[in-house]
Amino acid sequence: MKLVTRYYQNVRYVSGPLLFLEGGRHFCNGAIVDILLPDGEKRTGQVLEISEEHTIVQVVEATDRIGLQGTAITLRESAAKLKLSPAMLGRVYNGSGRPIDGLDEGVYAEKRDINGAPINPVARAKPDLFIETGITAIDAFNTLVRGQKLPVFSGAGLPANEIVSFLLENARSGGDDGKDDELVVVFGAMGITRREAAAYMDRIRISKSARRLITFMNLADDPTIERLITPRCALTAAEYFAFTLGMHVLVVLTDITNYCEALREVSAAREEIPGRRGYPGFMYTDLASLYERAGIIDGKPGSITQIGVLTMPDDDITHPIIDLTGYITEGQIVLDRRLHRRGVMPPIDVLPSLSRLMNNGIGKGKTREDHRDLVNQLYASYANGIDVRRLASIVGEEALTELDKKYLDFAHRFETELVNQGTRKRSVLESLDKGWELLRSIPKSELSRVNKELINRFYSEIMEDGTKTPFY
């Protein structure tokens, strides 16, 4: 039987990235359509909404030269789909999933709807295996666990991009048998500049991780609407490698703030009633549809771990994008401008940062048995040092006690020696040993959060000749 292709030429209105069409009731929500211009050029659109009389089409590419006369629309497929194959490793795609690395598309194993399917909460397994990033402020204090979603809250001008590059290169996952599992990294970039993209690609090409990295790149001058597709393409690829091929996948998405701005643009074009600060009321649900695709399915060997980078407008941690993300995810990594100005790299403030699944992924058999107690003591000592620093700014250091001065020095060394590591990778054991080294400057009587057995094993005081006794 010969199939008849229907063409709709009754375009009534174009508003920003949206095209309003009269008719089109045989389309379905989410369908992908071809937009044929009078000069023969073809563009891509996605159906957003259907009513008895009108259809709203979201134009994925630019809307210039799309007029009301001579433009035809026809159905391509019922949903946006991504072609998937094991050969995707090492490839670079645009935000819509088309190759931009100069290589052919190649043979694909299957096509999947990029919207995915939510993981049944009953089928979710408890995340409990540690992922080592090489960053002390994460591995030691805000441990990333396989299957977790842990965002990075950054600010304009802070080195979030450098931290992302570091994660892409160095993240590795420990297996149940104590050996490292191969970790596939899926990188989804939304609205980044060409300079940032070039910096990423130059660093990736010379790294050992290039062969296990899949990149989806939406640049700042690419169509804004493509940003809504980019993270879904990245997560669809991650689900294929995790739950079909049984691999462990780390998904890094940056910048989710740009994604939310695209959401706001579409909402405004549809003339919807805005919510907080002009963002659409459905933004919470939309973000959850991305974040909740991370996790582990009981009985399946693979996993998806997600790190999303968000730029806080005006460094406002109460901004709607940041606030809603905090409700959905399992913690946050907060970058601090004060530390950045002092040259600390990475400038991660460990006090407001949090990993809610940390306790599941650390301890004996995973990192080291002293991990939790040591971190608690380091937190407490650093917080005391920060309090003393505030006091010294009021009364001066001359008014401080000897113990106060030790805590003040501890806070300085904590930031400049422990958190600050430059571009050098540190193992989690190196980070823990460095923490014990810092605690040596605090009197043993002040170590109230570490049990005596651990103190006897790991703590040693500076001897009279200035040398330090070694760790046991």
N, C-alpha and C positions, 0 to 999 in steps of 0.2 A: 504494500500500500504506500502510495506516495504521500509524504508529509507536506503540508502546506504551511509556509512561513507567513506569519501575520506581521504586517508593518503598520505602525501607528504614526501618523503625521500631524496629529492635532495637538501640538505643543502650545500651551496657552500662556506660560509664564516662566521666566527664569529668574531666580533669586539667589545670588551668591553661588554656592555649590549645588543648589537644588533646581530641579527641572519639574515643572508641574504639567502633567499630561491629562487630557480628557479621555476617559475610557481606560482600557487596559485591565479589565477585570479578570482576564485569564492569567495574569501574572500572579505570583505569590510573594509574600514578604521575604525579603532577602535574596530574591532572584537576581541574577546577573543579566544585564541587557546590553546590547550593542546600540550605540547612538551614531547614526549615519548622517554625516553632514552633506550638503549639496555638492561639494567639490570631491566627494568620494572618501574623505577622511573618516576613520572609524574610531570612536572613543568608547570607554567602558563606563557603565553605571550600575548602581544597585538599587533595587526597589526598597523604599523605606516604609511606605504606607499605601494602603489601597482602600478606597471608599466606593460607594455606588457610582459616583460620577468621575472621580479624579484618582490619579496615581502620582505619588511623589517619588521621583528618581534622584538618587544622590550620585552626582557625577564624580567618578573617582579621579579623573584627569582634569585638566583645565577646562573652564567653561567659555573661554573666549571663542568668538565666531559661531557660537550656537545661537541661531536665530529661531524665530517662530515659524518662518516659512522655509519649507524644503528639508527640514530635519525629520528623519524617520527613526523609529525605535522598534527593535525586535528582540525577542527572547533568545539568550544564548544558552543558559543553563539555570536550573531551579534554585541553585545556591552557590555562593562563592566557595570555590574549592581550590585546594593546593595539591600539586603533584608531588608525590613522596617517593623516595628511594634511598637505600643505603649510600648511594653515590653522592648524596647531598653534603656529606662531610667535606669540609674544606672549601665549599662553594660560597659565593656572595650573590645575594638576590636583592632586588629592589623591594619596596614596602608592600607590593602586591604579589610577590613571589616569583617574579620573572628574573632570570639570570642576568647579571650585569658585570660578570667577570671575564667576558669575552669567549666563554665556552658554550657549546651547544647545550640545549635543555636536556638531552639524553633520554634514555628509556626510563619510565617511571613504573613503580610497582603498583601503586594505587592512587586514587584521588579521594580527598576527604573534605568535608564541610569545615571551613575554618572556624566556625562557631563552636565546634566541639560538642561534648556532652558532659554535664556536671558529674563529678564523682559522687556516688551514693555514700552518704556519711557512714552508713553501716559497713560499707566495704572498705573504708579507709583504715589503713594500718597505722599504728602509733610510730611516729618518727623517733628514732633513737640512735642513729649512727652519725658520727662526727664527720664534717667536711672541713678540711684544713685549707685556709685561704692564704696563709703566709703572712697575715696581718695580725700583730699582737693584740691590738685593741678589739679585734673580732674573735680570734681563736681563744684568747685567754678570758676575755671579759664578756663577750656577747656571742657565744659560740653558735655557729651555723650548723644546723642538723639536717641531714638528708630528708627531703620532703617538706621542708619549712619554706615559708614566704617571709622574707626579711628585707624591708625597704631601707634605703639610704636617704636621709633627709639632708639635702645640701642647700647652698645659697648661691646667689650670683657671684661668680668669681672664685668660688671655692673649688679645689681640685678633684671634684667628683669624677671627671673623665679619666684622670690619672689613676684613681682608685679602681675604676671599672677595668681599665687596661691591665692593671696588676692582677685583678681577679681572673680575667680571661686567660692570662698566661699561667697562673700559679695554682688555681684551685684544684684540689685532688680529694678523693673520697676513700676512706678506709673501709675495707670489707669486713665481713663477719669472721674471716679467717686471719685477720691481722694484716693482710696484704692490700695494697692499693688497687681499687677498681678503676677501670678506664672511665673517665668522666667526660661526656660529651657536653660542649658548651654551645648554647644557642644565644646569639646576640641580636636583640631587636633595637635598632636606633630610630628614634622618632623626632624629626625636626632639628637634627644637629646640623652644624655648619659644614661646609666643604673642608675647612681647615681641620675641624675635629675629626671628620671622617678620614681624611688623609693621614692624620696622626695615628688613628686606630689601625688603619690598614698597614701602614709602614711598620708599626710595632708588631702586628700579628704575623706579617710575612716572614719575619726573622725569628719568630718564637717557635718553640717545640710544640705549642698547642695548635698550630695552624691546621694540622691534619684532622683535628677533632672539633673544629669550630665551624658553625653554620651562621652566616651573617645575613640579616634582613635590614636594609639600609633605606630610610626615608630622610632625605635631606631637607634643610630649611626652605629651599626654593622648589621642592617637589610639591605636588598638590596636597593641600592641607587634609583633604578627606582621606588620602591614602594612609594618613597616620592612624585612622581608626581601624584599618585592616592590618597594619604592620604587626602589632603584638599578637593578633589572632593567628597570623601566619606562623610567627615564631613559636607560639604555644602548640599549634597543630603539629609542626615538625617535632617538637619536644615530645608530644604524646605518642607519635609514631615510633620514635627511637626508644622511648621509655617502656611503653606498654605493649608494643608489637615486637620490637627487637630485644627487649629486656635489658636495656642499658640505663645507666644513671646519668641524668641530664641536669645541668645547671642553666637556667634561663636568666639572662641579664637584660633588663629593659630600661632604656634611658631615652628621652626624659618623659616620664609619665605626666608631668605638668603640661608639656606640649600636647600630649594626647587629650588631656582634659580641656585645653583651650580649643582644640578641634571639635570636641563635643559641644562646647558652648557656641561655637560658630554655627554648627548645624542646627542646634536648638533655636538660635536667634533667627536663622533663615526660615525655620518652620513657624516662626511667630508664636512659640510656646511661652507660657508664663514662667519667668525665671525663678530660681530658688535663691539660696544664699549667694550674695555677691555676683549675681547674674548667671551662675552656673545652673545647668538644668536639674530639675528635681530628681531625675532618674540616675544621676551620676553615681550614687552609692551602689545601686544595683548593677550599673555598667562596670564599675571598677571591680565589684565582687565577681562578676562573670570572668574577669581576667585572673584575679588573684587565686580564686578557688580552683583553678585548673592545676595548681601545684599539689603535690601529695604523693602518697604511696597507696596502691591498691592491694588489699590483702590477697595473698596467693600468687601475685605476679612479681617477678624479680626486679623490674625497673622502678625508677622514681623520678619525680620532677621537683627540683628545688628552685625557688624563684627569688631573685634580688631585683627590686625595682628602684631606680634612682628618681627622686623628686626634687625639684628646685623650689624652695620655699620663697614665695614672693615677699620681698622686704624682710627676709629672715623670720617670717611669722609662722610659728609652729602651730598656731590655731587656725590657719587658713583652711577653707573647706576641703581642698584636695588632700592636704596633709592630715587633717582631722579625720576624714572618712577612711583614709588608708590605715590610720592607727586602729580604727575599730575592726577592720577586716583582717589585718596581718598579725603575725605572732612576734611583735617587737619592732624595734627600729634602731638604726645606726645614725647618730646625729653628728654632723660636722660642725665645728665651732670656728667662728671667724677670729676670735681672740687667739686661739692656738695657731691658726694659719698666719696671722700677722707676726707671730713669734718664730716662724720658720719650722713649726712642727709638722712633720709629714709621716703618716696621714693625720690631719687635724681632727681626730675623732674624740669627742667629749664622752668619756665612759660613764659619767654620772647620769645624764638623762637617757643614755642609750640602754637598750634592753633586748634580751632574747628570751622569750617565754618558754622555749623548749630546750634551753641550755642544759638544765639538769638531766634531761633524757640522754644527752649525747656526751657527757663527760664522766670522769671517774675511772675507777680501776677497770682495766681491760679495754678502755676507750681512749682516754688521754693519760691521766695519772691520778692516783688515789688522793693526792693532796690538792687537786685542782679547785674544788668548791671552797674548802676552808681558806686556802691561800687567797683566792679572789675576794672572798668576804673581808679578809683582813686588809688587803690592799685597798678595797673600796673605802673601808672605815678610816684607814690612815690618810688616804688622799682627801676624803671629805673633811677630816680634822685639819689637814694642811690648808685647804681652801678657806675654812672658817678663820684660821689664824692669819691668812693672807689678808682677809677683809679687816680683821682687827688691827693688823699692822698698818694698814692704809689710814687708819683713824688715829691710833695712839703712837705709831712709830715702832720700829723694831727694838729700840732701847727699852721699851716697857714690857717686852716679852720675857717669859721664863725660859730656862734652858730647854725644857721639854717643848715649849712652843716653837723655839727656833729649830729643833730637830724636825718637827712636823712641817714647818715652813720649808726647810731644805728638802724634806721628803717630797712635798708636792712639786717642787721645781724639778727634782730628779725624775719623778714619776712621768712628767710631761716630756722632758728633754731626753731621757734615756730609755724609758720603757715604751711609751706611746710613740715617740719619734724614732722611726727606723729608716727613714729615707726610702729608697727604692730597693733595699735589700730584703729578701725573703727570710722570715724567721719560722722555724718549726715551732709547734706548740710547746715542746719540751724546752727549747731555748727560751721561750717567753716565760715559762714557769720558773726556770732557774734564774732568769733576770729579775723576776718578782721577788724571789727569796733574797737575792743580792741586795735589793733595795731595802727589804725589811731589816737587814742587818744594822741599818742606821737608826732603827727604833729600839728602845730598850725592850728586853725580853718580857718584862713585866707588863708591857702595854699590849702584848699579843693575846688578846682575850678571845679572839674568834678562831684560833687554831688550837687543836688539841695537843696535849703535851707530847704524845708519841711523834706527831709530825714535826713539832719544834725540835725534838731531840734528833730527828733524822735529817732535817733540812736547814735548820737555823744554826748559824755560827757567828760569834761576835768577832769584831776586829781585835786582833791581838795587840799587845803593847808595842811591838816593833812595826806595826802598820800592816802586817800580812793578814790574810784571811785563811781560816781553816777551810779545807775543801768540803764540798757536798758529799754526803755518803751515798 
